Amino acid sequence: MTNRKSNALLAIFFWAVLCLAGLIAGSYAPKGFASSRLASADLLPTGNSAAEIILSADPDESLPPQQTYEAGLKVIKDRFYGPLPKHPKYNLDMNLTYAAVSGLLGSLGDRYTRFLTPDEYVALMEENSGEFSGIGAHLDTSKNRIIIVDTIENSPARKAGLRPADEIIAVNGKSIVGFKVEAAVKLIRGERGTPVTLSIRRDKVAKPMVFRIIRDTVPFDTVKTEILPGNIGYLSLSQFNDQSEEEVAKGLRTLEKKNIRGLIFDLRWNPGGLLDQAVSITSHFVKPGPVVWIKERGGKTQSMRTDSSVRRIRPIPLVVLVNKYSASGSEIVAGAVKDTGSGTLVGMKTWGKGLVQTIAPISADGSAVLITTHRYYTSGMVDINKKGIEPDIESDVTEAGFAKYAKSRKLADDEQVQKALSVIRRQLADRAASRE
């Protein structure tokens, strides 16, 4: 879950200390090195360069962090035996500096705190704004493979014929087997109008398939609606960006005009997004009150309450669908619905991300830090971090069921949606029986 407010003091702090910690992270000294200063120094020419000063300095003295970093940088550039890292956009100094900041953040041991290069920062802001330039495919990893989960309607990926469960094995001829999703996305996205070639492995197709796709501006197709048998409404949300609450509200209005008797709100595969959007969207489904509790690093805890400007749906049976990829913002919604008894959770245990990140630009070059700044608890003060939220009714998807849905794309073939339908039908029957 991302907080969009940047912190100027945080930026100054990072530039002041990244140098020292970046050098420490990943450092290694063989046994006996500390006691062999003179022997090591004898191998180096004498002089007054920063590199030579740091190698011959008294161990009881230390340089200020920035000078330590500059000295270490000079040692690497002047003395490193192997090839130095290259990047098509960043010069050597910036490339090494970015690596140093990444090492600093990695030493914190927090998987969600990370450094963003200028390109990565732009990509993140595009996602938060609700559109990007690419092919329009949702990706995930499975056993070190990059898998297409779904494609966005009317996107280049959909038009080209890519399907859910397709495995991307290469991008522009470069193998991406073993890549993380973020690294694969970086290769696939690009400027509008430019081509990208994907090599695809598809089930029951003997040879890899090659697709040449022209990138385009793709709006995040975050909301889908449908009327299911029995006049039950279905609404799915794929992420929480700047436009999500507005799109959810629009979808709910469309469904309510059909006088739906129940609602399935699908948050499967939704990794989260913007905190304020999660709170506003939750406000459609729960009574006025706390939606989530935010704890600062100093221990102060305060609630974020329902948005009074958001119209709550009328009281009908509600099922929220979740799975192990429902995270962060999805868990805020699911947690509030479960804690307040506003609906029924169906599916599998959620991811378990109870942390909030803040985007902090740290340099005029456009780089930034995505840093964990808060912890959150559900509306009932439940800590779900690394634990997840258990559904009220567990429902998994069989391998055959997933394959059938991936081929048809029909909710009638989605086993978890059908389970949710049966739950709502039972609740409607119970309500009818209680009125008799």
C-alpha positions as CSV (number, residue, x, y, z in Angstrom):
1,M,0.0,0.0,0.0
2,T,1.5,3.3,-1.1
3,N,1.3,6.7,0.5
4,R,1.9,9.4,-2.1
5,K,3.3,12.1,0.2
6,S,7.1,12.5,-0.3
7,N,9.3,13.5,2.6
8,A,12.0,16.1,1.9
9,L,13.8,15.5,5.2
10,L,13.9,11.8,4.3
11,A,15.5,12.6,1.0
12,I,18.3,14.7,2.7
13,F,18.9,11.9,5.2
14,F,19.3,9.3,2.6
15,W,21.8,11.3,0.6
16,A,23.8,11.9,3.8
17,V,24.0,8.2,4.8
18,L,23.7,6.1,1.6
19,C,27.4,6.3,1.0
20,L,28.5,4.6,4.1
21,A,25.8,1.9,4.2
22,G,26.1,1.3,0.5
23,L,29.8,0.4,0.9
24,I,29.1,-1.8,3.9
25,A,26.4,-3.8,2.2
26,G,28.0,-6.7,0.4
27,S,31.5,-5.9,1.7
28,Y,33.9,-8.8,2.5
29,A,37.3,-8.9,4.1
30,P,39.5,-12.1,4.1
31,K,40.8,-13.3,7.4
32,G,43.9,-11.4,8.4
33,F,43.2,-8.4,6.3
34,A,42.7,-6.0,9.2
35,S,46.1,-6.9,10.6
36,S,48.0,-6.6,7.3
37,R,47.6,-2.9,6.6
38,L,51.3,-2.3,5.9
39,A,51.7,-5.3,3.7
40,S,48.6,-4.2,1.7
41,A,49.7,-0.6,1.5
42,D,53.1,-1.6,0.2
43,L,51.4,-2.9,-2.9
44,L,50.0,0.5,-3.7
45,P,51.8,3.7,-4.9
46,T,52.0,6.5,-2.3
47,G,50.3,9.8,-2.7
48,N,47.4,11.8,-1.5
49,S,44.5,10.6,-3.6
50,A,41.2,9.8,-1.8
51,A,41.7,6.1,-2.5
52,E,45.2,6.0,-1.0
53,I,44.1,8.1,2.0
54,I,41.4,5.7,2.9
55,L,43.7,2.7,2.6
56,S,46.4,4.2,4.8
57,A,44.2,6.0,7.3
58,D,44.3,5.3,11.0
59,P,41.6,2.7,11.8
60,D,40.5,4.8,14.8
61,E,39.7,7.7,12.5
62,S,36.8,7.9,10.0
63,L,35.8,10.1,7.1
64,P,32.4,11.7,6.9
65,P,29.9,9.4,5.1
66,Q,29.9,11.3,1.8
67,Q,33.7,11.4,1.7
68,T,33.8,7.7,2.5
69,Y,31.5,7.0,-0.4
70,E,33.5,9.1,-2.8
71,A,36.7,7.4,-1.7
72,G,35.1,4.0,-2.2
73,L,33.8,5.0,-5.6
74,K,37.3,6.2,-6.7
75,V,38.8,2.9,-5.5
76,I,36.3,1.0,-7.7
77,K,36.8,3.1,-10.8
78,D,40.6,3.2,-10.5
79,R,41.5,-0.3,-9.2
80,F,38.7,-2.8,-9.9
81,Y,40.2,-5.6,-12.1
82,G,36.9,-6.8,-13.8
83,P,34.6,-5.1,-16.2
84,L,32.6,-2.2,-14.6
85,P,28.8,-2.2,-14.9
86,K,27.3,-0.3,-17.9
87,H,23.9,1.1,-18.5
88,P,22.6,2.6,-21.7
89,K,21.1,5.7,-19.9
90,Y,23.2,6.2,-16.8
91,N,26.9,7.0,-16.6
92,L,29.3,4.9,-14.4
93,D,29.1,7.2,-11.4
94,M,25.3,7.1,-11.3
95,N,25.1,3.4,-12.0
96,L,27.4,2.7,-9.1
97,T,25.6,5.2,-6.9
98,Y,22.2,3.5,-7.7
99,A,23.8,0.2,-6.7
100,A,25.0,1.7,-3.5
101,V,21.5,3.0,-2.6
102,S,20.0,-0.3,-3.4
103,G,22.6,-2.0,-1.2
104,L,21.7,0.4,1.6
105,L,18.0,-0.3,1.4
106,G,18.6,-4.1,1.0
107,S,20.4,-4.0,4.4
108,L,17.1,-3.1,6.0
109,G,15.7,-6.5,5.4
110,D,12.4,-5.2,4.2
111,R,11.2,-6.7,0.9
112,Y,8.9,-3.7,0.2
113,T,11.5,-1.0,0.6
114,R,13.5,-0.5,-2.6
115,F,15.3,2.0,-4.8
116,L,13.6,3.3,-7.9
117,T,15.7,4.4,-10.9
118,P,14.2,7.3,-12.9
119,D,12.6,4.8,-15.3
120,E,11.2,2.7,-12.5
121,Y,9.8,5.8,-10.8
122,V,8.1,6.9,-13.9
123,A,6.6,3.4,-14.4
124,L,5.3,3.4,-10.8
125,M,3.7,6.8,-11.2
126,E,2.1,5.7,-14.5
127,E,0.5,2.8,-12.7
128,N,-0.8,5.0,-10.0
129,S,-2.2,7.4,-12.5
130,G,-4.1,4.7,-14.3
131,E,-2.4,4.3,-17.6
132,F,0.9,3.2,-19.2
133,S,2.6,2.5,-22.5
134,G,3.0,-1.2,-23.1
135,I,1.0,-4.2,-24.3
136,G,-1.6,-4.6,-21.6
137,A,-1.0,-7.9,-20.0
138,H,-1.1,-8.9,-16.3
139,L,1.9,-11.0,-15.4
140,D,2.8,-13.3,-12.5
141,T,5.6,-15.9,-11.7
142,S,5.1,-19.6,-11.3
143,K,8.1,-21.9,-10.7
144,N,10.6,-19.3,-12.1
145,R,8.3,-18.8,-15.1
146,I,6.7,-15.6,-16.3
147,I,3.0,-16.3,-16.8
148,I,0.3,-14.2,-18.4
149,V,-2.6,-14.1,-15.9
150,D,-4.9,-12.0,-18.1
151,T,-4.9,-9.4,-20.9
152,I,-6.7,-6.1,-20.8
153,E,-9.7,-5.7,-23.1
154,N,-8.8,-4.0,-26.4
155,S,-5.1,-4.0,-25.5
156,P,-2.3,-4.8,-28.0
157,A,-1.8,-8.1,-26.1
158,R,-5.5,-9.1,-26.4
159,K,-5.6,-8.2,-30.1
160,A,-2.4,-10.1,-30.8
161,G,-3.9,-13.3,-29.4
162,L,-2.0,-13.7,-26.1
163,R,-3.9,-15.8,-23.6
164,P,-4.0,-16.5,-19.8
165,A,-1.5,-19.2,-18.8
166,D,0.8,-18.4,-21.7
167,E,4.4,-18.5,-20.6
168,I,6.7,-15.7,-21.9
169,I,10.1,-17.3,-22.4
170,A,11.9,-14.5,-24.3
171,V,11.5,-10.7,-25.0
172,N,13.2,-9.5,-28.2
173,G,15.2,-12.7,-28.4
174,K,16.5,-12.4,-24.8
175,S,15.5,-15.3,-22.4
176,I,13.6,-14.2,-19.3
177,V,13.4,-17.6,-17.7
178,G,14.0,-17.1,-14.0
179,F,13.3,-13.3,-14.2
180,K,11.2,-11.5,-11.6
181,V,8.0,-9.9,-12.9
182,E,9.4,-6.4,-12.4
183,A,12.4,-7.2,-14.7
184,A,10.2,-8.8,-17.3
185,V,7.8,-5.8,-17.3
186,K,10.7,-3.4,-17.8
187,L,11.7,-5.2,-21.0
188,I,8.1,-5.5,-22.3
189,R,7.0,-1.9,-21.7
190,G,8.3,0.9,-23.9
191,E,7.3,4.0,-25.9
192,R,4.0,4.0,-27.8
193,G,4.3,2.9,-31.4
194,T,7.5,0.8,-30.8
195,P,7.5,-3.0,-31.4
196,V,8.3,-5.8,-28.9
197,T,8.7,-9.4,-29.8
198,L,7.6,-12.1,-27.3
199,S,8.4,-15.8,-27.5
200,I,5.5,-17.7,-26.0
201,R,5.2,-21.3,-24.7
202,R,1.6,-22.4,-24.8
203,D,0.1,-25.6,-23.4
204,K,-0.4,-28.3,-26.1
205,V,1.5,-26.3,-28.7
206,A,4.8,-28.1,-29.6
207,K,6.9,-25.2,-30.6
208,P,7.3,-21.7,-29.1
209,M,5.1,-19.1,-30.7
210,V,6.4,-15.7,-31.7
211,F,4.3,-12.5,-31.4
212,R,5.4,-9.1,-32.7
213,I,3.3,-6.5,-30.9
214,I,3.2,-2.8,-31.3
215,R,3.1,-1.0,-27.9
216,D,0.3,1.5,-27.2
217,T,-1.1,3.6,-24.4
218,V,-3.0,1.2,-22.3
219,P,-5.6,2.4,-19.7
220,F,-5.5,0.2,-16.6
221,D,-8.7,-1.8,-17.1
222,T,-9.2,-2.0,-13.3
223,V,-13.0,-2.6,-13.1
224,K,-15.2,-5.1,-14.8
225,T,-18.9,-5.7,-14.2
226,E,-21.3,-8.4,-15.2
227,I,-24.8,-9.7,-14.3
228,L,-24.8,-13.3,-13.3
229,P,-27.7,-15.8,-13.2
230,G,-30.2,-15.0,-10.6
231,N,-29.6,-11.2,-11.1
232,I,-26.4,-11.3,-9.0
233,G,-23.9,-8.5,-9.7
234,Y,-20.3,-9.2,-10.3
235,L,-17.6,-6.4,-10.0
236,S,-13.8,-7.0,-10.1
237,L,-11.0,-4.6,-9.3
238,S,-7.5,-5.3,-10.4
239,Q,-5.6,-2.6,-8.5
240,F,-6.0,0.6,-6.5
241,N,-4.9,3.6,-8.6
242,D,-6.0,7.3,-8.8
243,Q,-9.1,6.3,-10.8
244,S,-10.2,3.2,-9.0
245,E,-12.8,4.6,-6.6
246,E,-14.5,6.6,-9.4
247,E,-14.5,3.4,-11.6
248,V,-15.9,1.3,-8.8
249,A,-18.6,3.8,-8.0
250,K,-19.5,3.9,-11.7
251,G,-19.6,0.1,-11.8
252,L,-21.8,-0.1,-8.7
253,R,-24.3,2.4,-10.2
254,T,-24.5,0.3,-13.4
255,L,-25.2,-2.8,-11.4
256,E,-27.7,-1.3,-9.0
257,K,-29.8,0.0,-12.0
258,K,-30.3,-3.6,-12.7
259,N,-31.8,-4.1,-9.2
260,I,-29.2,-6.8,-8.4
261,R,-30.1,-9.1,-5.5
262,G,-26.5,-9.7,-4.3
263,L,-23.0,-8.7,-5.2
264,I,-19.7,-10.5,-5.7
265,F,-16.7,-8.1,-5.3
266,D,-13.6,-9.8,-6.8
267,L,-10.2,-8.8,-5.4
268,R,-8.3,-11.9,-6.5
269,W,-4.9,-11.1,-8.0
270,N,-5.2,-7.5,-6.8
271,P,-1.8,-6.5,-5.3
272,G,-3.0,-3.2,-3.8
273,G,-2.0,0.4,-4.6
274,L,-3.0,3.7,-3.1
275,L,-4.1,3.8,0.5
276,D,-6.7,6.6,0.1
277,Q,-8.3,4.7,-2.7
278,A,-8.6,1.6,-0.6
279,V,-10.3,3.5,2.2
280,S,-12.8,5.3,-0.2
281,I,-13.7,2.0,-1.9
282,T,-14.2,0.2,1.4
283,S,-16.7,3.0,2.3
284,H,-19.1,1.7,-0.3
285,F,-19.5,-1.5,1.7
286,V,-19.3,-0.9,5.4
287,K,-21.1,1.3,8.0
288,P,-19.4,4.6,9.0
289,G,-16.4,4.0,11.2
290,P,-12.7,3.1,11.1
291,V,-11.6,1.3,7.9
292,V,-8.0,0.8,8.9
293,W,-5.6,1.8,11.7
294,I,-2.2,3.3,10.8
295,K,0.7,3.0,13.2
296,E,3.7,5.4,12.8
297,R,7.3,4.4,13.6
298,G,7.1,6.3,16.9
299,G,4.1,4.1,17.9
300,K,1.3,6.6,17.5
301,T,-1.8,4.9,16.0
302,Q,-4.7,6.6,14.4
303,S,-7.7,5.4,12.3
304,M,-8.6,6.3,8.7
305,R,-12.4,6.4,8.7
306,T,-15.0,5.8,6.0
307,D,-15.3,8.5,3.4
308,S,-18.5,10.5,4.1
309,S,-18.7,11.6,0.4
310,V,-19.0,8.0,-0.8
311,R,-22.5,6.4,-1.2
312,R,-22.9,3.1,0.5
313,I,-24.6,0.3,-1.4
314,R,-28.0,-0.9,-0.2
315,P,-28.0,-3.9,2.1
316,I,-27.8,-6.9,-0.1
317,P,-25.7,-10.1,0.3
318,L,-22.1,-9.4,-0.4
319,V,-19.3,-11.8,-1.1
320,V,-15.7,-10.6,-1.4
321,L,-13.5,-13.0,-3.4
322,V,-9.8,-13.2,-2.4
323,N,-6.8,-15.4,-3.0
324,K,-3.1,-15.6,-2.0
325,Y,-2.3,-12.7,-4.4
326,S,-4.9,-10.3,-2.8
327,A,-2.6,-8.0,-0.9
328,S,-2.3,-4.6,0.8
329,G,-5.3,-2.5,-0.3
330,S,-7.3,-5.6,-1.1
331,E,-6.6,-6.8,2.5
332,I,-7.8,-3.4,3.9
333,V,-11.1,-3.9,2.1
334,A,-11.4,-7.6,2.9
335,G,-10.4,-7.0,6.5
336,A,-13.0,-4.3,7.0
337,V,-15.7,-6.3,5.4
338,K,-14.9,-9.3,7.6
339,D,-14.4,-7.4,10.9
340,T,-17.7,-5.5,10.5
341,G,-19.7,-8.5,9.3
342,S,-20.6,-6.5,6.2
343,G,-20.1,-9.5,3.9
344,T,-18.6,-12.9,3.5
345,L,-15.0,-13.6,2.4
346,V,-14.7,-16.5,-0.1
347,G,-11.5,-18.0,-1.6
348,M,-8.1,-18.6,-0.1
349,K,-5.9,-16.9,2.5
350,T,-4.6,-13.5,1.4
351,W,-1.0,-12.4,0.9
352,G,-0.3,-10.8,4.3
353,K,1.0,-7.3,3.7
354,G,0.3,-5.0,6.6
355,L,2.8,-2.3,5.7
356,V,2.5,1.1,4.1
357,Q,5.1,2.6,1.8
358,T,5.9,6.3,1.0
359,I,7.4,7.4,-2.3
360,A,10.3,9.7,-1.5
361,P,12.1,11.4,-4.4
362,I,15.8,11.7,-3.5
363,S,17.5,13.3,-6.4
364,A,16.9,15.8,-9.2
365,D,17.6,13.1,-11.7
366,G,14.2,11.5,-11.0
367,S,15.2,8.6,-8.8
368,A,13.3,7.8,-5.7
369,V,13.0,5.5,-2.7
370,L,9.9,3.5,-2.0
371,I,10.2,3.1,1.8
372,T,8.1,1.4,4.4
373,T,7.0,4.2,6.8
374,H,3.9,2.8,8.6
375,R,2.3,-0.4,9.7
376,Y,-1.5,-1.0,9.4
377,Y,-4.1,-3.0,11.2
378,T,-7.6,-3.9,9.9
379,S,-10.6,-2.0,11.1
380,G,-10.9,-4.5,14.0
381,M,-7.2,-3.8,15.0
382,V,-6.1,-7.2,13.6
383,D,-2.4,-7.5,12.5
384,I,-2.3,-9.3,9.2
385,N,1.3,-8.7,8.3
386,K,3.0,-12.0,7.2
387,K,-0.2,-13.7,8.3
388,G,-2.9,-12.8,5.7
389,I,-6.6,-13.0,6.2
390,E,-8.4,-16.3,6.3
391,P,-11.6,-16.4,4.2
392,D,-14.9,-17.2,5.9
393,I,-15.4,-20.0,3.3
394,E,-12.4,-21.6,1.7
395,S,-12.6,-22.3,-2.0
396,D,-9.6,-23.2,-4.2
397,V,-9.3,-23.6,-8.0
398,T,-8.4,-26.9,-9.5
399,E,-5.8,-27.1,-12.3
400,A,-8.5,-28.3,-14.7
401,G,-10.8,-25.5,-13.6
402,F,-8.1,-22.9,-14.2
403,A,-7.4,-24.2,-17.6
404,K,-11.0,-24.2,-18.6
405,Y,-11.5,-20.6,-17.5
406,A,-8.3,-19.5,-19.1
407,K,-9.6,-20.9,-22.4
408,S,-13.2,-19.6,-22.2
409,R,-12.8,-16.5,-20.1
410,K,-16.4,-17.0,-18.9
411,L,-17.3,-16.6,-15.3
412,A,-19.5,-19.7,-15.6
413,D,-16.2,-21.6,-15.8
414,D,-14.6,-19.9,-12.8
415,E,-14.9,-22.3,-9.9
416,Q,-14.5,-19.6,-7.2
417,V,-17.1,-17.3,-8.7
418,Q,-19.5,-20.2,-8.8
419,K,-18.8,-20.9,-5.1
420,A,-19.5,-17.2,-4.4
421,L,-22.8,-17.5,-6.3
422,S,-23.9,-20.5,-4.2
423,V,-23.1,-18.6,-1.0
424,I,-25.2,-15.6,-2.1
425,R,-28.1,-17.9,-3.2
426,R,-28.1,-19.6,0.2
427,Q,-28.1,-16.3,2.0
428,L,-31.0,-15.1,-0.2
429,A,-32.9,-18.3,0.6
430,D,-32.3,-17.9,4.3
431,R,-33.6,-14.3,4.2
432,A,-36.7,-15.5,2.4
433,A,-37.3,-18.3,4.9
434,S,-36.9,-15.9,7.8
435,R,-39.6,-13.7,6.4
436,E,-42.1,-16.5,6.2
